[in-house]
Amino acid sequence: MTIRLKRKEKGLSQNRLAEMLGVERKWVLRLEAGNPKAELGLVLKTLNALSLRASLNDDRPLSREASTSRLDEVFRRLQRPVRK
């Protein structure tokens, strides 16, 4: 949701953002819909293009199962507005 809102705020179409990122419009559409399998490098490139920031915190060692659920949470947070 945040990515869609920021894209619109900047007056960019999905096609234009896709061109900027070197991806197809479908990729932007899926990312805006919350695709949990989006390539991290492209997600970071998208955030940079839209002047958005994300942060990761690793407070404790995680088991493999906990690591997977934490990654899901990271992607959910990427969709939320950044609070200052």
C-alpha positions in Angstrom: 0.0 0.0 0.0 2.8 2.4 0.9 4.6 1.8 -2.4 1.4 2.5 -4.4 0.6 5.6 -2.4 4.1 7.0 -2.8 4.2 6.2 -6.5 1.0 8.1 -7.0 2.2 11.0 -4.8 5.2 11.3 -7.2 2.9 11.2 -10.2 4.3 8.0 -11.6 2.3 5.4 -13.5 3.0 1.7 -12.9 4.5 1.7 -16.4 6.9 4.5 -15.7 8.0 3.0 -12.4 8.6 -0.3 -14.1 10.7 1.4 -16.8 12.8 3.1 -14.1 13.3 -0.2 -12.4 13.9 -2.2 -15.6 11.0 -4.6 -14.9 7.6 -5.3 -16.4 4.5 -3.5 -15.2 3.3 -6.8 -13.8 6.2 -6.9 -11.3 5.1 -3.4 -10.0 1.5 -4.5 -9.8 2.4 -7.6 -7.8 4.7 -5.7 -5.5 2.0 -3.2 -4.8 -0.4 -6.1 -4.1 2.1 -7.3 -1.4 4.0 -10.1 -3.2 6.1 -11.7 -0.4 8.4 -13.3 -3.0 9.6 -10.1 -4.7 13.3 -10.0 -5.2 14.9 -8.0 -2.4 17.3 -6.1 -4.7 14.4 -4.9 -6.8 12.4 -4.0 -3.7 15.3 -1.9 -2.4 15.7 -0.3 -5.8 12.0 0.5 -5.7 12.2 2.0 -2.3 15.1 4.2 -3.4 13.3 5.3 -6.5 10.4 6.4 -4.4 12.5 8.0 -1.6 11.3 5.4 1.0 13.3 3.8 3.7 13.2 0.4 5.4 15.1 -0.9 8.3 15.9 -4.4 9.7 16.6 -5.3 13.3 18.1 -8.5 14.4 17.6 -8.6 18.2 18.3 -12.3 18.7 19.5 -15.5 16.9 16.6 -17.1 15.1 15.7 -20.7 14.2 15.0 -21.4 10.5 11.2 -21.3 11.1 11.4 -18.1 13.1 13.6 -16.6 10.4 11.0 -17.3 7.7 8.2 -15.6 9.7 10.4 -12.6 10.5 11.1 -12.2 6.7 7.4 -12.2 6.1 7.0 -9.5 8.7 9.8 -7.4 7.1 7.9 -7.5 3.8 4.7 -6.5 5.5 6.5 -3.6 7.1 7.8 -2.5 3.7 4.2 -1.9 2.7 3.5 0.4 5.7 4.2 4.1 5.9 7.5 5.1 7.5 6.8 7.1 10.7 9.1 9.9 11.7 
